[in-house]
Amino acid sequence: MRYALNPLIIAIISELKDATPSLSFNGNPIDVFTSVSVENLLNDGVPVVVIRPANTIEIDVNKDDLGHEYVIEIEVYSKFAVGLGGWGNNNDIVDQVLAKFRPNVNVALDLSADNFKIIAQEMDNISSFIESFSDSVLYSNTISITFNITDLTT
């Protein structure tokens, strides 16, 4: 079984940035990263999305084949001056992400160019975090999604 993490991350970023509709806030596109500096998180009113792998597990697809289960975390960060934004703004972005990856909307990421196929995906949970500063508040939501992937070359 080959490791499908890189094609999966690329497909997720493409779905968030390039697929219609792309993620947006106040009509502006939202940047999507695989890592981000603290300075980028601290720009008032400029939300960012960070994609990061959380866990990988080898699973039995059948007696002759193994697959992988990848848990990916999609983190939504936004910081607003006190009184100028907050949970509602961050939750609007979370809603956009959820609309793209809910299994019941049949959004299947295409990994066929790399000879992989997503055989199942499941929303695991969403966790929330707030950090207050003297003049602003940083809001964070982490969406955890599990993807079961099989290698089509085996």
TORDOZA-310602 format. One line per 5 residues: number of its first residue (from 1); for each residue x, y, z of N, C-alpha, C, O. Coordinates in steps of 0.001 Angstrom, whole numbers, plus 500000, padded with zeros to 6 digits. Atoms other than C-alpha are relative to their C-alpha. Layout:
BEGIN
NUM = X:Y:Z:X:Y:Z:X:Y:Z:X:Y:Z  ...
***
This chain:
BEGIN
1 = 500841:498809:500000:500000:500000:500000:500870:501232:500000:501733:501410:500860  499281:498735:500065:501349:503342:498959:499338:501003:500938:498184:500839:501333  500444:498976:499067:500982:506390:501170:499267:501093:499219:499851:501708:498328  500840:499082:500773:498150:508647:499936:499866:501389:500618:499054:502190:500154  500201:498738:499289:498592:511595:502299:500213:501223:499109:499387:502136:499120
6 = 499719:498825:500815:500166:514034:499828:498907:500248:498962:498425:501377:498867  501106:499735:500925:497545:513534:497071:498710:500432:500708:497954:501245:500176  501200:499617:499248:494804:513811:499718:500059:501462:500423:499087:502197:500248  499846:498595:499570:496138:517104:501121:499850:500936:498805:499178:501963:498898  500096:499168:501207:496518:518518:497598:498547:500098:499540:498093:501178:499164
11 = 501403:499993:500421:492927:517508:496741:499136:500838:500940:498228:501536:500488  500764:499196:499031:491574:519087:499946:500256:501491:499764:499317:502287:499736  499672:498592:500258:493415:522357:499285:499322:500461:498714:498753:501551:498668  500634:499647:501266:492160:522348:495693:498494:500183:500164:497914:501110:499598  501451:499886:499768:488573:521766:496858:499667:501296:500739:498656:501934:500443
16 = 500271:498799:499209:488802:524652:499336:500324:501283:499245:499633:502287:499419  499560:498773:500663:490608:527150:497078:499482:500149:498580:499136:501249:498151  500235:499899:501435:489801:526282:493490:498604:499594:499560:498106:500086:498548  501330:500453:500398:486431:524519:493410:498983:501110:500245:499146:501931:501148  501046:498991:499856:483330:526650:492992:498918:499475:500922:498447:498360:500697
21 = 499430:498710:499591:482397:528128:495329:501239:499790:500870:501312:498829:501636  498825:500068:499136:485777:528750:496939:499658:500655:501337:498669:501379:501453  500225:499381:498690:486038:529760:500584:500173:501503:499890:501080:501992:499216  499882:498540:500054:485439:533453:501096:499507:500607:501304:498755:499991:502059  500433:499214:498853:484958:536067:503785:499835:501433:499526:500777:502028:499002
26 = 500318:498640:500473:483289:539415:503016:500338:500173:498522:500794:501238:498106  499749:499932:501434:483653:538607:499313:501436:499773:499589:501733:499764:498395  498592:500219:500306:487401:537976:499547:500364:498532:500208:499870:497897:501140  499595:501399:499814:489036:534565:499073:500793:499822:501291:501493:500728:501742  499275:500326:498771:490427:532876:502173:501207:499155:499635:501085:498182:498891
31 = 498786:500769:500257:494020:531630:502074:499946:498666:500728:499452:498578:501852  499935:501342:499436:494551:527909:502708:501463:499588:500032:502160:499668:499021  498596:500353:499797:497886:526698:504120:500113:498601:500608:499137:498048:501116  499709:501213:499240:499500:523528:505426:500755:500335:501277:500887:499492:502164  499436:499477:498749:501306:525595:508047:499916:501520:499902:499868:502086:498810
36 = 500126:498546:499998:501081:529207:509098:500708:500542:501231:500683:499923:502296  499310:499385:498872:503108:531516:511307:498997:500686:500920:497897:501047:500502  500860:499317:499031:501630:533054:514424:499685:501408:499521:498579:501900:499750  500238:498643:500483:502023:536477:512804:498834:500039:499017:498038:500978:499036  501118:500036:500949:499633:535450:510000:498667:499781:500693:497629:500219:500197
41 = 501235:500217:499258:497083:534337:512584:499542:501255:500716:498374:501374:501087  500310:498839:499170:497220:537679:514324:499615:501235:499201:499563:502329:499762  500473:498873:500797:496091:539900:511435:498496:500146:500202:497729:499246:499862  501423:499785:499722:492752:541386:512462:499160:499876:498736:499487:500452:497698  500972:500096:501066:489854:540407:510232:500442:499249:498766:499764:499322:497742
46 = 499511:500755:501151:491918:538166:507899:500001:498516:500370:500996:498014:500892  500059:501415:499647:490766:534564:508360:500957:499170:499152:501251:499519:498008  499184:500964:500729:493018:531679:507348:499501:498596:500338:498906:498364:501390  500319:501406:499802:492459:527944:506965:501302:499216:499905:502103:499432:498996  498786:500815:499963:495178:525434:507851:499588:498532:499934:498729:498085:500694
51 = 500253:501430:500165:495128:521797:506709:501178:499254:500598:502334:499551:500299  498887:500787:499467:497108:519272:508706:499547:498573:500289:498437:498338:500766  500323:501390:499668:497219:515511:509026:500079:499786:501502:500975:500309:502164  500013:500264:498566:496346:514262:512496:500373:498565:500316:501002:498290:501337  499796:501406:499684:496525:510484:512230:499867:499172:498731:499093:499513:497837
56 = 500131:500954:501098:497019:507612:509788:499981:498600:500589:500796:498257:501445  500150:501370:499505:495893:504031:510390:499896:499076:498796:499192:499382:497834  500146:501004:501045:496336:500982:508191:498776:499145:500301:498591:498697:501433  501228:500766:499794:493041:499132:507676:499926:498859:498986:500525:498933:497913  500255:501096:500923:491983:495853:506081:498811:500351:499126:497699:500536:499621
61 = 501100:499791:500933:489933:496506:502966:499367:498641:499696:498145:498494:499719  500420:501397:500128:489724:492769:502251:501207:499133:500320:502251:499660:500703  498910:500871:499546:491907:489723:502880:501281:500165:499198:502355:499782:499662  498819:499840:500848:494267:490623:500015:500464:501449:499877:501457:501729:499206  499717:498583:500235:494318:494385:500286:499922:500777:501304:499082:500504:502161
66 = 500026:499079:498873:495094:497043:502848:499659:501395:499492:499964:501744:498351  500253:498604:500311:493878:500610:502869:500543:500841:501134:501107:500327:502100  499594:499095:498934:494650:503640:504936:498825:500858:500399:497989:501226:499573  500962:499049:499461:492463:505759:507140:500801:501229:500411:501704:501142:501243  499305:498744:499715:493624:509380:507253:499050:500932:500736:497944:501198:500265
71 = 500763:498988:499284:492337:511814:509844:500680:501337:499700:501853:501549:500008  499499:498684:500394:492742:515355:508540:499277:501052:500826:498060:500987:501002  500603:498889:499271:492162:518475:510593:500050:501249:499134:501095:501622:498602  500120:498734:500721:490944:521617:508881:499725:501056:501060:498661:501069:501680  500087:498989:498939:491552:524567:511202:499626:501348:499389:500246:501803:498427
76 = 500450:498685:500451:489713:527854:510709:500355:501000:501086:499904:500875:502225  499573:498976:499049:491313:530882:512392:499536:501370:499523:499626:501686:498337  500259:498597:500303:490102:534452:512530:500179:500816:501272:499870:500359:502373  499768:499107:498869:491010:537359:514760:499335:501333:499681:499495:501881:498590  500717:498757:500201:488881:540443:515213:500239:500925:501183:500389:500483:502322
81 = 499970:499022:498918:489182:543644:517179:498724:499820:500818:497681:499441:500285  501153:500168:499113:486848:543565:520151:498800:500752:499429:498887:501942:499129  501231:499408:500494:483303:544207:518940:499863:500037:498492:498849:500517:497986  500050:499904:501469:484118:543842:515217:499897:498648:499300:500125:498578:498093  500132:501317:500617:483559:540128:514591:500075:498946:501076:500262:499259:502252
86 = 499906:501039:498994:483586:536807:516281:499534:498654:499534:499748:498254:498390  500418:501370:500280:482041:533380:516472:499168:499908:498740:499361:498998:497933  500857:500055:501185:479436:534156:513849:500807:500033:498723:500537:499273:497793  499148:499912:501180:482093:535158:511341:500776:498701:499783:500844:498190:498665  499225:501234:500113:484228:532098:512085:499076:498833:499619:499440:497986:498804
91 = 500932:501083:500299:481182:529817:512001:499512:500045:498560:499222:498996:497985  500361:499907:501418:480233:531137:508543:501032:499280:499134:500676:498597:498174  498934:500668:500752:483603:529904:507268:499946:498498:500247:500101:497709:499315  500134:501424:499680:483196:526577:509089:498863:499394:499193:499007:498292:498664  501129:500491:500794:479800:526177:507382:500399:499770:498547:499972:498791:497935
96 = 499544:500162:501384:481475:526680:503988:500846:498734:499851:500713:497999:498873  499155:501208:500031:484033:523964:504786:499125:498755:500121:499285:497804:499356  500863:501167:499792:481371:521561:506077:499180:499689:498749:498985:498522:498411  500793:500219:501214:479282:522059:502930:500802:499275:498931:500233:498566:498101  499152:500650:500994:482237:520853:500881:500321:498546:500337:500618:497758:499439
101 = 499514:501326:499615:482990:517707:502883:498973:499114:500691:499310:498009:501116  501026:500879:499428:479705:516393:504268:499826:498801:499087:499615:498964:497885  500128:501196:500848:479489:512792:503062:498667:499929:499257:498612:499367:498164  501305:500119:500643:475780:513154:502238:499806:500930:498809:498780:500843:498135  500126:499142:501168:476411:515829:499599:500784:499445:498813:500864:500078:497760
106 = 499317:500720:501074:478442:513388:497515:501187:500750:499422:501456:500636:498227  498765:499384:500456:481571:515506:497283:501099:498963:500162:501517:498638:501273  498936:500999:499961:484185:512966:496365:501261:500647:499439:501292:501071:498284  498731:499475:500485:487730:514207:496130:500567:499016:498990:500534:497806:499211  499488:500850:501061:489319:512880:492970:501501:499766:500196:502311:500677:500027
111 = 498602:500387:499832:492565:511036:493689:500439:499041:498894:501492:498411:498998  499742:500989:501039:492456:508977:490487:501301:500246:499243:501911:499288:498769  498737:499728:500695:495461:510725:488906:501170:499324:500704:502187:499029:500076  498956:500677:499229:497537:509127:491672:499624:498543:500291:500280:497880:501095  500465:501382:499841:495647:505794:491473:499571:499667:501423:499865:498588:501938
116 = 500624:500225:498697:493896:506178:494825:498510:500277:499872:498072:500983:498963  501433:499743:499971:490201:506149:495646:499547:500128:501444:499902:499313:502296  500615:499850:498679:488344:507461:498673:498787:499084:500030:497870:499220:499221  501112:500942:499920:486027:504660:499735:498988:500406:501077:497862:499909:501089  500917:499474:498983:484491:506479:502717:500609:501258:500602:501830:501394:500679
121 = 499548:498833:499239:484696:509814:504502:498955:500299:501051:497760:500094:500839  500896:499768:498877:483224:510836:507816:500457:501220:500785:501639:501368:501095  499714:498865:499124:483022:514056:509791:500074:499471:501419:499120:498863:501904  499833:500523:498647:484375:513227:513231:499504:500974:501057:498634:500631:501857  500421:499021:498999:484003:516389:515298:500504:501387:499623:501305:501559:498704
126 = 499526:498622:500130:484485:520126:515529:500301:500491:501406:499446:500431:502290  499654:499428:498696:486339:521668:518439:500228:501499:499825:500608:501965:498751  499927:498537:500043:486403:525363:519287:500954:500515:501059:501153:499886:502098  499032:499389:499096:488918:527653:520970:499926:501508:499843:499778:502016:498731  499941:498535:500005:489006:531336:521909:501211:500435:500804:501468:499913:501889
131 = 498909:499388:499232:492052:533346:522943:499817:501511:499958:499757:502117:498888  500216:498555:499901:491565:536891:524174:501315:500736:500143:502218:500299:500857  498871:499085:499883:494103:539668:523743:499453:501313:500542:498240:501455:500697  500475:498748:499407:493934:543178:525163:499067:500765:499065:498157:501449:499531  500802:499230:500942:492413:544606:521970:499244:499149:498982:498547:499686:498122
136 = 500629:500854:501008:491163:541563:520036:499780:498593:500549:500189:498260:501661  500289:501385:499624:489988:537957:520133:500309:499103:498808:499907:499395:497681  499683:500991:501023:491336:534965:518174:499021:498837:500144:498907:498238:501214  500960:501100:500020:488697:532391:517213:500569:498865:499169:501175:499091:498122  499483:501164:500713:489584:528867:516143:498985:498868:500074:498429:498582:501135
141 = 500792:501220:500062:487546:525881:515021:500828:498955:499265:501434:499253:498236  499297:501097:500653:489104:522522:514156:498987:498949:499599:498289:498382:500439  500905:501001:500562:487118:520217:511888:500825:498750:499728:501829:498809:499018  499284:501263:500178:488245:516588:511991:499207:499107:499047:498040:498802:499294  500645:500839:501005:487458:514440:508936:500857:498760:499771:502077:498857:499631
146 = 499297:501251:500270:488373:510779:508399:499712:499581:498560:498561:499553:498126  500105:500498:501366:489054:509536:504857:500563:498587:499958:501696:498364:500386  499502:501348:500250:489345:505816:504058:500363:499922:498526:499539:500190:497651  499475:499958:501371:491487:505407:500956:500598:498651:499654:501266:498017:500472  499389:501235:500491:492443:502395:498888:500901:500316:498815:500681:501288:498092
151 = 499031:499877:501080:495314:502012:496438:499488:499190:498814:499309:497978:498930  500536:500699:501167:494029:501148:492952:501047:499220:499222:500707:498513:498274  498952:500729:500720:497396:499755:491835:500243:498606:500567:500973:497817:499968  499759:501325:499406:497274:496718:494152:498951:499004:499588:499006:497844:499998
***
